[in-house]
Amino acid sequence: MKLEQPEQGNAKQPLLGHPRLLRLPAVLDRCGCSKAYLYREIAAGRFPRPITIGHRYVAWNEAAVDDWILRRIIAADQQPSPAFN
């Protein structure tokens, strides 16, 4: 897949379809979970592994995180609703 930058004067525009990396605070915010839960899910193979981007820095592929969220939503929609009394 070839990504091309749209032309608009001399201003640089973001590439369409360009992958993004998310740092830990952004991942936790998107997923709505704790750091401990996230790392338990990674250890169990249920959450995407982070990508090393520096000596002490990791990030997650945004598309992989979004896919994990979507799979959780789909799984929740397929479960019967709990009965509330």
C-alpha positions, 0 to 999 in steps of 0.5 A, a space after each residue: 500500500 503506497 501512502 501519498 501526502 495530499 498536496 495543499 500549498 507548502 503545508 504538510 498534511 498527515 498521511 492518510 492511513 498512516 499508522 500511529 503509536 500510542 503511549 501508555 497513558 493514551 492506551 489506558 485512557 482508550 481502554 478504560 483499564 488500570 495499568 496492572 490489568 493491561 499488563 496482565 492481559 499482555 502476559 496472558 496474550 489477550 492484549 497486543 504487545 508494546 513496541 519498543 521505541 527507545 531505551 526506556 520507551 514503549 508504545 502500542 500500535 493504534 490499530 491493534 488497540 482499536 481492534 482489541 476494543 472492537 473485539 471486546 465490544 462485539 463479544 459483549 454484544 453477543 453475551 446475554 444481558 444480565 437480569 436486573 431485579 
